[in-house]
């Protein structure tokens, strides 16, 4: 009997010890420090957005006729969140969609307005309507404006024969244009614009377009014979005849005479 009680007593004591261990473990868990929450990473403040307004065209205004290249002028763009000096890209095209660009140049920003004029040596294959626009660029920030409004002007080579042809006939050449640069021939007397009356009573406008074209070819360095031949070969009718013995090109109502290095336009006085 004593042996059985001793066993029971041992079992009871083991149970008590186990209960105490569980209780101590539970107490230890309930009193441990909580795990701190992670510190959130601050969101960086984005840099201010740089923006550039489109430049405003000032000159030339739409429809201007220019003999030689005009000076293109825009009011400087308004810029936001940048103090950088801008540059301006000027584009000139004979198409209003700028699918092809004849002239393009980037220039530094001026004070209040920025301008550009192509060099007089810049040549294009056509005359007539051209279109221009400008883009402002902040190169340091790689930001640019949208293009300025497109403006058109009428461009002609800056020669006296071109001025007279545009005034009287709307232009000197059609789609086919002669090659060569101007500046090789001089006007003498007789080239004033006006109405003339021939020796046989015919009233006509002087200078005729045909004669202005011949002079332009001479001005480009063509010889008289080559000038007349070029016109006939390229769809520009002419009845002119070169008389080398008297240095004159004859036409029905007038003739061009080379006198002292200048071409005079003379009214014929007889058949």
Buried (B, 14 or more C-beta within 10 A) or exposed (E): EEEEEEEEEEEEEEEEEEEEEEEEEEEEEEEEEEEEEEEEEEEEEEEEEBBBBBBBBBBBEEEEBBBEBBEBBBBBBEBEEBEBEBBBBBBBBBEEEBEEEBBEBEBEBEEEBBBBBBEEEEEBEEBBEBBBBBBBBBEEBEBBBEBBEBBBBBBBBEBBBBBBBBEBEEBBBEEEBBEEEBEEBBBBEBBEEEEBEBEEEEEEEBBBBBBBBBBBBBBBBBEBEEBBBBBEEEEBEBEBEBEEEEEBBBBBBBBBBBEEEEBBBBEBEEE
